[in-house]
Amino acid sequence: MKILFVGLHNPSFISIAEYIEKALRRLGHQLQAFDYRQFSIPGRIRDKVYLLHKYDIARINKRLIKASVVFKPDLLFVLQGDTILPETILTIKNKYRIPSANWFIDYPTELGLSLLLAKYYDFFFVSTAPAMAKHHRHGNKSVKTLNFACDPDIHIKQELSADEKRRYGSDVVFVGSKYAERENVLNNLGEFNLGIWGPGWGDLAKGSPLRKFYKAGAIGPEIWVKIFNASKVILNINYGFAQLREEDCNSGSVKLFEILACGGFQMVDAKKAITDIFADKKHLVTFSDTADLKNKMRYYLAHPEEREAIALEGRKEVLAKHTYEHRMQEMLSSLKL
């Protein structure tokens, strides 16, 4: 199949778009990539002059239509694509008879946008069942779920040097952006040898007890893979942990899969979207609140054999069922083109 893939290439490090491109090529598809954030005018100028921003968006959309005409794909596949206009999708679909699909991965923070966009695509995928339910209630009845995944070439179990273990390892580690609810959880973990990595944590208040645990800000996969390999417990606090029982927050991030693929022992908030696909105390360990987290953390830090056994089973499960090749096969099979 010829696929025109519209994704975002992060200039700083490899990310989901590259994982998808590699998976599609390995599955034997002919792929042409298109970057939907390839602006010609610097952001600092576009932010000040709306007409220039509008001009640049129009330019990107014209380039996509031209790429569709020249490449003549069997499928236009968009990964979120927040610069791609509805009229562009309709032109490609109606004038050039090219079916379109969108995997909208940034739920729940961009739910409102996804609810508006879904109707313009022939096929639309979201990463969790609660997001799909929201779409169905909104009238987008054809929306389906497509979970995140891992890349077994990038998210790997590594042998680290003694220096790397000292540099990247902690008894308990958290890698991710700073949100208030995450800060609240971590504030209660001061008794542990804690490591905190990710954007925003460098701006902690001067008197914050977490400042002594802060390691570094934004890091790429080559670093956090080492962190996951060097640390005893990898803590995963998903968006909406404070509203654990609320449907809108019933989701698991891409990190869920990447930690497991690295062979990390993962402790993660007990959301249904997670326990639907991974077994508690077999593939990972879930927690319901901060007190539960601390009790389980003490237990598993004192029982390394159990940690290692769970981490091993989690890695086997994610590699057997949850790679990007699995996801792309699943998605394309559901299209029935």
C-alpha positions in Angstrom: 0.0 0.0 0.0 1.1 3.6 -0.7 0.7 5.7 2.4 1.2 9.5 2.6 2.0 9.8 6.3 1.6 13.2 8.0 3.4 13.5 11.3 5.6 15.8 13.4 9.3 15.3 13.5 10.8 16.6 16.7 14.1 18.3 15.9 15.5 17.3 19.3 14.9 13.6 19.4 13.2 10.6 17.8 9.5 10.2 18.7 6.2 8.5 17.7 6.2 9.7 14.1 9.5 8.0 13.4 8.5 4.9 15.2 5.4 4.7 12.9 7.3 5.4 9.7 9.7 2.6 10.5 7.0 0.2 11.4 5.0 0.9 8.2 8.1 0.4 6.0 9.0 -2.9 7.8 5.5 -4.1 7.1 6.2 -3.6 3.4 4.3 -0.4 2.7 5.5 2.4 0.4 5.7 5.5 2.5 6.1 9.2 1.9 6.5 11.4 5.0 5.1 14.9 5.4 5.9 17.1 8.4 2.8 19.1 9.4 4.8 21.7 11.3 7.2 22.6 8.5 6.6 26.4 8.8 8.5 28.8 6.6 8.1 31.8 9.0 9.7 31.7 12.5 7.3 31.2 15.3 8.3 34.4 17.1 7.1 36.3 14.1 3.9 34.2 13.5 3.0 34.6 17.1 3.0 38.4 16.7 1.4 38.7 13.3 -1.7 36.5 12.9 -2.0 37.0 9.1 1.5 35.6 8.7 0.6 32.6 10.8 -2.5 32.1 8.7 -0.5 32.4 5.5 2.0 29.8 6.7 -0.8 27.3 7.6 -2.3 27.8 4.2 1.1 27.1 2.6 1.5 23.8 4.5 -2.0 22.7 3.4 -1.3 23.5 -0.2 1.9 21.5 0.0 -0.1 18.5 1.4 -2.6 18.7 -1.4 0.2 18.8 -4.0 2.0 15.9 -2.3 -1.3 13.9 -2.5 -1.7 14.6 -6.2 1.9 13.7 -7.0 2.3 10.7 -4.8 -1.2 9.3 -5.4 -1.4 7.4 -2.1 -3.9 4.6 -1.3 -4.2 6.2 2.1 -3.6 9.6 3.7 -2.6 8.8 7.3 -2.4 11.8 9.7 -0.9 11.6 13.2 -2.9 14.3 15.0 -2.0 17.0 12.4 -3.3 20.2 14.2 -2.2 22.4 11.3 -4.1 20.4 8.7 -7.4 22.1 7.8 -10.7 20.3 7.5 -11.1 21.7 4.0 -7.8 20.1 3.0 -9.0 16.7 4.1 -12.2 17.1 2.3 -10.4 18.2 -0.9 -8.1 15.2 -0.8 -11.0 12.9 -0.1 -13.6 14.3 -2.5 -11.6 15.7 -5.4 -8.8 13.1 -5.5 -10.7 10.1 -4.0 -8.0 9.4 -1.4 -9.3 7.9 1.9 -8.0 9.5 5.1 -7.3 8.3 8.6 -6.2 10.1 11.8 -4.7 8.7 14.9 -5.3 11.5 17.4 -2.9 10.7 20.2 -3.0 13.8 22.5 -6.0 12.9 24.6 -7.4 14.2 26.9 -5.7 17.7 26.6 -6.9 18.2 23.0 -10.2 16.4 23.3 -12.2 19.3 22.1 -10.2 19.6 18.9 -10.5 15.9 18.2 -14.3 16.0 18.6 -14.4 18.7 15.9 -12.0 17.0 13.5 -13.2 13.4 13.5 -16.1 13.9 11.2 -13.8 15.1 8.3 -11.8 11.8 8.2 -12.9 8.5 6.9 -11.3 6.8 9.8 -10.4 8.3 13.2 -8.6 6.6 16.1 -8.0 7.7 19.7 -5.8 6.1 22.3 -8.4 5.2 25.0 -11.9 3.8 25.4 -13.1 6.8 27.4 -12.1 9.1 24.5 -13.9 6.8 22.1 -17.0 6.9 24.3 -16.9 10.8 24.3 -16.7 10.8 20.5 -19.6 8.3 20.1 -21.8 10.5 22.4 -20.8 13.5 20.3 -22.0 11.7 17.2 -18.7 10.5 15.8 -19.8 6.8 15.8 -17.0 5.5 13.6 -14.2 6.4 16.0 -12.1 3.5 17.2 -9.4 3.0 19.8 -5.7 2.4 19.0 -3.4 2.1 22.0 0.1 3.4 22.3 3.0 1.1 21.8 6.8 0.7 22.0 9.7 0.5 19.5 11.8 -2.5 20.4 14.8 -1.0 18.6 14.8 2.1 20.8 13.1 1.0 24.1 15.6 -1.7 25.0 17.0 -3.5 28.0 20.7 -2.4 28.4 23.8 -3.4 30.2 25.1 -0.2 31.9 28.5 0.7 33.2 29.0 1.3 36.9 29.3 5.0 36.1 26.0 5.0 34.1 24.2 3.2 37.0 25.4 5.9 39.5 24.6 8.7 37.1 21.1 7.6 36.0 19.9 5.2 38.7 17.7 5.8 41.7 15.6 3.6 44.0 12.5 5.4 42.7 12.5 7.5 39.5 10.0 9.7 37.8 10.4 10.9 34.2 7.9 13.3 32.8 6.6 16.9 32.8 5.7 18.8 36.0 2.0 18.9 36.8 0.5 19.9 40.1 -0.9 16.5 40.8 2.4 14.8 40.0 4.2 17.3 42.3 1.6 16.5 45.1 2.4 12.7 44.8 6.2 13.2 44.7 6.0 15.5 47.7 5.0 12.5 49.8 7.9 10.3 48.7 10.7 12.1 50.5 11.7 9.0 52.5 12.9 7.3 49.3 16.0 7.7 47.2 14.1 9.6 44.5 15.2 10.9 41.1 13.1 13.4 39.1 13.7 14.1 35.4 11.7 16.2 32.9 10.4 19.6 31.8 9.3 22.1 34.4 10.9 20.5 37.5 13.8 23.0 37.4 11.2 25.7 38.3 10.3 24.2 41.6 9.7 26.7 44.4 12.8 27.6 46.4 11.6 25.8 49.5 10.3 22.7 47.7 11.5 19.4 49.3 11.8 18.0 45.7 14.6 20.3 44.6 17.2 17.9 46.0 15.8 15.1 43.9 15.8 17.1 40.6 18.2 15.7 38.0 17.6 17.4 34.6 14.9 18.8 32.4 13.9 17.7 28.9 15.8 14.5 27.8 15.6 12.3 24.8 15.1 8.5 24.6 18.8 7.7 24.7 18.9 9.1 28.2 15.6 8.0 29.7 16.2 4.4 28.4 19.3 4.4 30.6 17.3 5.8 33.5 14.7 3.1 33.2 17.4 0.4 33.1 19.4 1.9 36.0 16.5 2.4 38.5 14.7 0.0 40.8 11.2 1.4 40.6 9.9 3.5 37.7 6.9 5.6 38.8 4.3 6.5 36.1 1.8 9.1 37.2 -0.6 9.6 34.3 -2.6 12.7 33.5 -5.7 12.9 35.7 -4.4 10.8 38.6 -6.1 13.0 41.1 -9.4 12.1 39.5 -8.6 8.4 39.2 -12.3 7.3 39.1 -13.4 9.8 36.5 -14.0 8.6 33.0 -12.2 11.6 31.3 -8.9 10.7 33.0 -9.1 6.9 32.5 -6.0 6.8 30.2 -2.5 5.5 30.0 0.4 7.3 28.4 3.0 6.1 25.8 5.4 5.8 28.7 3.4 2.9 30.0 4.6 0.8 27.1 8.1 2.2 26.8 9.0 1.5 30.5 8.0 -2.1 30.1 9.9 -2.6 26.9 13.1 -1.3 28.7 12.6 -4.0 31.3 11.7 -1.6 34.0 9.7 -2.4 37.1 6.7 0.0 36.7 4.3 1.3 39.4 1.4 3.1 37.7 -1.9 4.6 38.8 -4.7 2.0 38.6 -6.7 3.1 35.6 -9.0 0.7 33.8 -7.4 1.5 30.4 -4.2 0.1 31.9 -5.5 -2.9 33.7 -7.5 -3.9 30.6 -4.3 -4.7 28.8 -1.7 -5.4 31.6 -2.2 -7.5 34.6 -1.5 -6.0 38.1 1.3 -7.8 40.0 2.2 -9.8 36.8 3.3 -7.2 34.2 3.4 -4.1 36.5 2.1 -2.9 39.8 -0.8 -0.5 40.2 -1.6 1.9 43.0 -4.9 3.6 44.0 -3.6 6.6 46.1 -0.5 7.9 47.6 -0.7 5.8 50.8 -1.1 2.7 48.7 1.8 3.7 46.5 4.1 4.2 49.5 3.2 0.9 51.1 3.8 -1.0 47.8 6.9 0.9 47.1 8.4 -0.1 50.5 7.4 -3.7 49.8 8.9 -4.1 46.4 12.1 -2.2 47.2 12.6 -4.9 49.9 11.8 -7.8 47.5 14.1 -7.4 44.4 13.3 -10.9 43.1 9.6 -10.1 42.8 10.4 -6.8 41.1 12.6 -8.6 38.6 10.1 -11.3 37.9 7.3 -8.8 37.2 9.5 -6.6 35.1 10.5 -9.7 33.0 6.9 -10.7 32.4 5.9 -7.1 31.6 8.7 -6.9 28.9 7.6 -10.2 27.4 4.0 -9.0 27.2 4.7 -5.6 25.6 7.1 -7.0 23.0 4.7 -9.8 22.1 1.6 -7.6 21.6 2.3 -3.9 21.8 4.9 -2.7 19.3 4.3 -0.1 16.6 4.3 -2.9 14.0 1.4 -4.5 16.0 -0.4 -1.2 16.1 0.0 -0.4 12.4 -1.2 -3.9 11.4 -4.2 -3.5 13.7 -5.0 -0.1 12.3 -4.7 -1.0 8.6 -6.6 -4.2 9.1 -9.5 -2.3 10.5 -9.7 0.1 7.5 -10.6 -2.7 5.0 -9.4 -0.7 2.1 
